[in-house]
Amino acid sequence: IGEKLDRFMASSDMISYLEKIIQEEQPSPKIFDLSIEFLEVISKANDNFDTILLSFYIQSLKYLGIMPELKKCVNCGEKIDGLDYIFSVEAGGGLCNKCTNIKTIEAGDRLIFR
């Protein structure tokens, strides 16, 4: 891991992230397994270390119980196809086109995937 500076920095960022999300004396076997997998993948990679790190962050959200809903509208439950929705931070996930017109969207929620 220490052979490339970018690889080392991504690994260090992962460790710093773990220090923030994991409570001492609290077992987190899924996060542990994900961390081992991250280290195995990044040690074999030649580039795209930031992408690998971002993937780790996103996957960890699921195990932390804070993964935003991206497959169905958080307001009405309708399936969201593709990337045609607005992501609402306040609502905790995507809003379909129908609910986007109904719900008042805050300025911070205007991350639009089209």
Summary of the structure (lengths in Angstrom):
residues: 114
radius of gyration: 17.5
end to end distance: 37.5
largest distance: 53.1
contacts: 279
relative contact order: 0.12
helix: 51%
strand: 11%
